[in-house]
Amino acid sequence: MLYNKKILLLLLSLLLLLMTVVIAERFSPSSKEETTEEETKAPLKQKKIIQHIETDKASYKPGEMVYFTTQLPDSYSTGTLKITYYHLNDVISQQKLKITKNEVHWTWQPPKEDFKGYLVRVQFESETEQDRQTIAVDVSSDWSKFPRYGFLSKFHDMSNEDMESVISGLNRYHINGLQFYDWHYKHHQPIKLENNEPAAHWEDISNRPTSLQTIKTYIDLAHERNMKTMAYNLLYGAIAEAEKDGVKTEWRLFKDRQKNAHDYHPLPDEWKSDVFLVNPAHAEWQTYLINQQKKVYESLPFDGWHIDQLGPRGNVYDYNGNPVALDESFQSFIANAKTKMPDKRLVMNAVNQYGQKQLGESPVDFLYTEVWDSYKYYSDLKRIIDENNQYSKGKYNTVLAAYMNYEFSNQPGTFNTPGVLLANSVIFASGGAHLELGEHMLSKEYFPHENLKMNKSLQSRLLHYYDFLVAYENLLRDNLQEVPITVRSSDWVHFSSQPEQGKIWSFAKQKANKKVIHFINFFDATTLEWRDTNANQTEPQDRKQLTVQLEEDRPIKKVWVASPDKHNGVPISLNFKQENNNVTFTLPSLKYWDMVVIEYEQLIK
């Protein structure tokens, strides 16, 4: 009996010692990892049960209610949905829903703060199975703060159901503005009028049929989702015989001082006409085209004007033989348009940054760059976004029109998922957005071109990327400042300060008490050209356990990681150790892009 008591006392002592060690590890100042509720439960079978989640709008004004819908298989009409709402790494609220049918609806009232992004995790649980999916919510009173630009390019007679399907799909990617591309009748006369009334139908520049009712319906459907609608047109375009419509020869641009050669942009023979250029600095042309745009707004409730250009034109001259610096004309044109139409939005394309410095000082909603081969590397994408931030003194965010798999799309096929995701990793981490989604994904500068399709895997992966862009917009695009970092690892890879094959590209930005460090994986990259023009970028391996050491002398409160590639973007707290002006932590894995956030004990000054 005494022997048994001794054994019992020994076991109790060992148990107390073990509990002391566990408690010390759990609450050690250098170990901040949080145990989630799921980790304390017996494992359930993981299964794709939540078919999809959607919100009723692409973004919300402060105070607006968010309406959610999620779809389950027909056989799942019982169980529980647990909803968790995150702002960055903080859980701000939770709720539970009893499932009574396979389509579940619920509402959420976000905090009333403006310009905030949220991640919403939806968990299904029954006695034997579970599933977790996510969606994001953007609360922003104005799209220009965090623009996510999409497009439309087909305006023939269409059913309401088909148009609603397109807008609903773009809404799920949180697209909050649409460029209506080549909707117009003529560049110099965008709306076709008959007896001073808008015509019901016309042909666009490529002689495709266009329906006024289709455009109107698309605008209405977009507005219901809180998307802005922008009417595309050139800054300085007129088609042949435009003089019949009041365009004066004295407004045109010429390739020589003697007026022997008009400056024009050639188009296919079967199209309506080549595009002849006029002088955007000419006061009479500005008045003419702005008045034409006013006629557009009288007939169609567009929110604004997406102004295009054709990039550098070499030496060009006005009617009197004077040289014209086209890029220096953009600012005066836009200022005039804003003065004449103050309630309408303006966005202008800076082709390869041509004129962007002037646009950064103009009354536009954001800066937009169409990227061509003089900016063909991944590092160039970040360079453009950084330049735009400098040009606007941090006032405007950036959207890049960057066409993927360009040569590969000369024949039918599917987009190369690794190329698209790696390009988006760079664009989003750098603080930009990507014009790529419309009725289809873009691969050419002529938006109706659609040889390439997105496969289901790419569609699904892109949802996570766009959810991530919205959920973490305050750490990606909200006036952060780039800061230098020194980063090392004793594990499987070296870091680089620029994209390099066989390395991890890392850079950091900071705001308030947070430093945001991006890790983008070029270890397996077959090319450093972002366009992936022949669709041969390799899918990176999902690398595990990357120990990271940073030089850091400020006291750290928390380290966490989030990625569009894992856990549906849900933030994960990391253990860390800080000593001798260094902090060490381990990334659980890295595929395309991880974002690590260091939160300091005190605000950064």
VENVEN-V831615 format. One record per pair of residues at least 24 apart in sequence whose C-alpha atoms are under 6 Angstrom apart, sorted by sequence separation. I is the first residue (numbers start at 1). J is the second residue. D is the distance in Angstrom with one decimal. If there is no record, write none. Layout:
BEGIN
i = (I I)
j = (J J)
d = (D D)
END
This chain:
BEGIN
i = (77 115 253 501 77 115 150 252 253 483 76 114 149 252 253 482 483 148 151 251 252 331 482 74 148 149 150 151 152 153 251 327 481 553 149 151 480 481 552 72 366 368 370 480 551 552 71 87 331 360 361 366 367 368 369 370 371 480 551 563 71 86 360 366 368 550 563 70 86 399 550 562 70 85 239 357 398 399 400 401 549 561 69 85 399 400 549 561 69 84 239 548 560 68 84 238 239 406 415 548 560 68 83 237 238 414 547 548 559 68 83 237 403 404 412 413 414 415 547 559 67 82 237 304 308 311 403 412 414 546 66 82 236 303 304 305 306 307 308 403 417 546 558 66 81 236 304 306 409 545 557 65 81 311 409 545 557 65 80 236 544 545 556 557 80 431 544 555 556 431 543 555 79 543 281 382 542 63 542 62 177 180 187 188 176 177 178 179 180 181 187 62 177 178 180 156 156 157 155 156 155 489 155 489 488 255 488 254 487 254 487 253 257 486 206 253 486 206 205 250 521 230 235 520 229 230 234 235 520 229 230 231 232 233 234 235 519 228 230 231 233 234 519 230 518 61 517 59 60 61 517 59 60 61 516 516 49 515 46 515 44 45 46 47 514 44 46 514 513 513 513 512 513 512 468 465 464 191 423 58 419 58 58 58 419 416 418 405 407 408 404 405 406 407 405 405 405 377 377 378 376 377 58 57 57 144 166 148 150 149 152 150 151 150 173 153 136 135 136 119 117 118 117 117 89 33 33 33 32 31 31 30 30)
j = (101 139 277 525 102 140 175 277 278 508 102 140 175 278 279 508 509 175 178 278 279 358 509 102 176 177 178 179 180 181 279 355 509 581 178 180 509 510 581 102 396 398 400 510 581 582 102 118 362 391 392 397 398 399 400 401 402 511 582 594 103 118 392 398 400 582 595 103 119 432 583 595 104 119 273 391 432 433 434 435 583 595 104 120 434 435 584 596 105 120 275 584 596 105 121 275 276 443 452 585 597 106 121 275 276 452 585 586 597 107 122 276 442 443 451 452 453 454 586 598 107 122 277 344 348 351 443 452 454 586 107 123 277 344 345 346 347 348 349 444 458 587 599 108 123 278 346 348 451 587 599 108 124 354 452 588 600 109 124 280 588 589 600 601 125 476 589 600 601 477 589 601 126 590 329 430 590 112 591 112 227 230 237 238 227 228 229 230 231 232 238 114 229 230 232 209 210 211 210 211 211 547 214 548 548 316 549 316 549 317 550 317 321 550 271 318 551 272 272 319 592 302 307 592 302 303 307 308 593 303 304 305 306 307 308 309 593 303 305 306 308 309 594 306 595 139 595 138 139 140 596 139 140 141 596 597 131 597 129 598 128 129 130 131 598 129 131 599 599 600 603 603 604 604 564 564 564 296 530 171 532 174 175 176 537 535 539 531 533 534 531 532 533 534 533 534 535 528 529 530 529 530 225 225 226 365 439 433 435 435 438 437 438 438 466 448 467 467 471 471 470 471 471 473 571 573 574 575 575 575 576 576 577)
d = (4.3 5.5 5.6 5.7 4.9 4.3 6.0 6.0 4.9 5.7 5.8 5.4 5.8 3.9 5.5 5.9 5.4 5.0 4.7 5.4 5.7 5.8 4.1 5.7 5.5 4.9 4.8 4.4 5.0 5.0 5.7 4.5 5.2 4.3 5.8 5.9 5.9 5.4 5.1 4.8 4.9 5.7 5.9 5.4 5.8 5.0 6.0 4.8 5.8 5.0 6.0 5.4 4.8 4.9 5.0 4.5 5.3 5.3 4.5 4.8 4.7 5.6 4.3 6.0 5.8 5.5 6.0 5.9 5.0 5.6 5.3 5.4 5.3 6.0 5.8 5.3 5.0 4.7 5.0 4.9 5.7 5.6 5.7 4.7 5.6 5.9 4.4 4.3 4.6 5.7 5.0 5.6 5.7 5.6 5.1 5.7 5.7 5.4 5.8 5.5 5.3 5.4 5.7 5.9 5.2 4.7 5.8 5.8 5.7 6.0 4.8 5.8 5.9 5.0 4.4 4.8 4.6 5.7 4.1 4.7 4.6 5.9 5.0 4.7 5.9 5.0 4.6 5.5 5.7 5.4 5.5 5.0 5.5 5.7 4.2 5.2 4.9 4.6 5.2 5.7 5.6 5.0 5.1 5.2 5.4 5.1 5.7 5.8 5.7 5.7 5.6 5.9 4.7 5.9 5.8 4.9 5.1 5.0 5.8 5.6 5.8 5.5 4.3 5.1 5.6 5.1 4.1 6.0 5.5 4.7 5.4 5.8 5.0 5.2 5.1 5.5 5.8 5.4 4.5 4.9 4.8 5.9 5.5 4.9 4.3 4.3 5.0 4.9 5.2 5.3 5.5 5.7 5.8 6.0 5.6 5.3 4.6 5.6 5.0 5.2 5.8 5.7 5.7 5.0 5.9 4.9 5.2 5.6 5.7 5.1 4.7 5.7 4.2 5.8 4.4 5.1 5.9 5.9 5.3 5.3 5.2 5.9 5.7 5.8 5.3 5.8 5.5 5.8 4.6 5.2 4.7 4.8 4.6 5.4 4.5 6.0 5.6 6.0 5.0 5.6 6.0 5.8 5.2 5.5 4.7 5.6 5.8 4.8 4.6 5.4 5.1 5.8 5.8 4.6 5.8 4.6 6.0 5.7 6.0 5.1 5.6 4.6 5.3 5.7 5.6 5.2 5.8 4.6 5.7 5.3 4.3 5.3 5.2 5.3 5.8 5.3 5.4 5.8 5.6 5.1 5.6 4.4 6.0 5.5 5.3 5.3 5.0 5.9 5.2 4.8 4.9 5.3 4.7 5.7 4.0 5.7 5.3 5.7 4.4 5.1 5.5 5.4 5.7 4.2 5.9 5.1 5.9 6.0 5.6 5.4 5.4 5.1 4.7 5.5 5.7 5.5 4.9 5.8 5.3 5.0 5.5 4.5 4.5 5.9 5.8 5.0 5.0 4.9 5.2 4.7 5.6 5.6 4.8)
END
